[in-house]
Amino acid sequence: MRLGLSQALSTGGFVPSASVFPNSKSLSFDGTDEHLTTTADGTLATKTYSFWAKSSDTTHNTKNGVFDHGEVNRGAFYFNWNNSRPLIYIGGPYRYFNDISAQDDGSWHHWVVLLDSDITATKLFCDGSEVSAYSTNSVGATLSYSTGIRIGRGAHLYFNGNIDEFAIFDGDKTG
């Protein structure tokens, strides 16, 4: 059975050594201006985002934008925002997660982002393991989205690498 990630084969839902298989079918982003804009997912609500990503930017503190909803702080998720920490940003409120090497090691990883209007309910998972929150700011207004989801960018900060099998689910699917 094909998983859609090039030549990897299914072994009961788990792909062993997923970081070593070739992938010629994913979306490739150059970190300069390439991104995907849609009209989908244009309203702030509890959503679960699932995707595979491989960052070509293996340096720290580069603010690598994975997705947003129109602005730097509107339903946005970044790799390596501050002190190499992933960031979920929903207006005034934001949440940093502990730095993990998977965001910039140049290998494929599966990511799940739970985005909620209550920043304290947001979660991040990488390769099936929850990434601990580093710090949370709950002050300020949550901002409504100004566009549908844009994949491969966070405002003017573009993703450098590949993204595949991006899916959006209503509600919390992390449990």
Order of alpha helices (4+ residues) and beta strands (2+ residues): beta-beta-beta-beta-beta-beta-beta-beta-beta-beta-beta-beta-beta-beta-beta
